[in-house]
Amino acid sequence: MSFEPLPDVDSFVASVSFGAGGLVPVIAQQWDSGEVLMMAWMDESALRDTIATGSATYFSRSRQSRWVKGETSGHVQRVRDIRIDCDGDTILLLVDQTGAACHTGDRTCFEHVGAR
């Protein structure tokens, strides 16, 4: 299964409610297992690049720049599907993750168990 670019990208992007600083939160989830991998941010340009290339592209708030997941580490995320929540203020990327999703080297950024 490969990512099929959206037929009407402009309408999809217009339906996204970009918040403070022009950003929207994005959850990356493994497409076949449902495993939640990470949370990151996108600006409009990163979203459009993700749709156009099929490679997860995010916006770093600390560096104030876009980055493609795995560009330097090789731990890429190939997009299988893009979904938006009912309020238009959160994006869900269904991805095929290669290697670790977390910058710590863990498979996911949600490895640590909190209080129960």
C-alpha positions as CSV (number, residue, x, y, z in Angstrom):
1,M,0.0,0.0,0.0
2,S,1.4,3.4,-0.9
3,F,0.3,6.9,-0.1
4,E,-2.1,8.4,-2.6
5,P,-1.7,12.2,-2.7
6,L,-4.9,14.0,-1.9
7,P,-7.0,15.0,-4.9
8,D,-7.8,18.5,-3.5
9,V,-4.8,19.5,-1.4
10,D,-5.9,23.1,-1.1
11,S,-9.3,22.1,0.4
12,F,-7.6,19.7,2.8
13,V,-5.1,22.3,4.0
14,A,-7.8,25.0,4.3
15,S,-9.7,22.6,6.7
16,V,-6.8,22.6,9.1
17,S,-7.0,25.0,12.0
18,F,-3.4,26.1,12.5
19,G,-3.0,27.5,16.0
20,A,-0.5,29.8,17.7
21,G,2.5,30.4,15.5
22,G,0.8,28.9,12.5
23,L,1.3,25.3,13.8
24,V,-0.8,22.2,14.2
25,P,0.0,19.2,16.4
26,V,0.6,15.9,14.6
27,I,0.4,12.4,16.0
28,A,2.4,9.8,14.0
29,Q,1.0,6.3,14.3
30,Q,2.3,3.0,12.8
31,W,-0.2,2.3,10.1
32,D,-0.4,-1.5,10.5
33,S,-0.2,-2.0,14.3
34,G,-1.8,1.2,15.6
35,E,1.3,1.9,17.8
36,V,1.5,5.6,18.7
37,L,5.1,6.7,17.7
38,M,5.5,10.4,18.4
39,M,4.0,13.9,18.5
40,A,5.4,16.8,16.5
41,W,4.3,20.0,14.9
42,M,3.6,21.1,11.3
43,D,3.2,24.4,9.6
44,E,1.4,24.8,6.3
45,S,4.5,24.3,4.3
46,A,5.5,21.1,6.1
47,L,2.0,19.7,5.6
48,R,2.1,20.5,1.9
49,D,5.5,18.9,1.6
50,T,4.3,15.8,3.5
51,I,1.4,15.5,1.1
52,A,3.5,16.1,-2.0
53,T,6.4,13.7,-1.1
54,G,4.8,11.1,1.1
55,S,7.7,11.7,3.6
56,A,6.7,13.0,7.1
57,T,7.9,16.6,7.3
58,Y,7.6,18.5,10.5
59,F,8.4,22.0,11.9
60,S,10.8,22.3,14.8
61,R,9.8,25.0,17.3
62,S,13.2,25.1,18.8
63,R,15.1,25.5,15.5
64,Q,12.3,27.4,13.8
65,S,12.7,25.3,10.7
66,R,11.2,22.4,8.8
67,W,12.8,18.9,9.0
68,V,12.1,15.6,7.2
69,K,11.9,12.7,9.6
70,G,14.9,10.4,9.1
71,E,16.8,12.8,6.8
72,T,19.9,12.5,8.9
73,S,19.2,9.4,11.0
74,G,17.7,7.1,8.3
75,H,14.7,6.5,10.6
76,V,12.2,7.6,8.0
77,Q,8.4,7.8,8.1
78,R,6.7,7.0,4.9
79,V,3.1,8.3,5.0
80,R,0.3,5.8,4.3
81,D,-2.6,8.1,5.2
82,I,-3.3,11.5,6.6
83,R,-6.4,12.2,8.7
84,I,-7.7,15.3,10.5
85,D,-9.7,15.3,13.7
86,C,-13.3,16.5,13.9
87,D,-12.2,20.0,15.1
88,G,-9.6,20.4,12.4
89,D,-6.9,21.1,15.0
90,T,-4.9,17.9,15.1
91,I,-3.5,15.7,12.3
92,L,-3.0,12.0,12.5
93,L,-0.3,10.6,10.2
94,L,-0.5,6.8,9.6
95,V,3.1,6.0,8.7
96,D,5.5,3.1,8.0
97,Q,8.3,3.8,10.5
98,T,11.8,2.6,9.8
99,G,13.9,2.3,12.9
100,A,13.4,4.5,16.0
101,A,10.8,7.2,16.0
102,C,12.1,8.9,19.1
103,H,15.2,11.1,19.2
104,T,16.3,9.0,22.3
105,G,16.6,5.9,20.1
106,D,13.5,4.3,21.4
107,R,10.9,2.8,19.0
108,T,8.3,5.4,20.2
109,C,8.4,8.6,22.3
110,F,5.8,6.9,24.6
111,E,7.9,4.2,26.1
112,H,8.0,5.5,29.6
113,V,5.2,4.5,31.9
114,G,3.8,7.1,34.3
115,A,1.8,6.8,37.5
116,R,-1.2,4.5,37.3
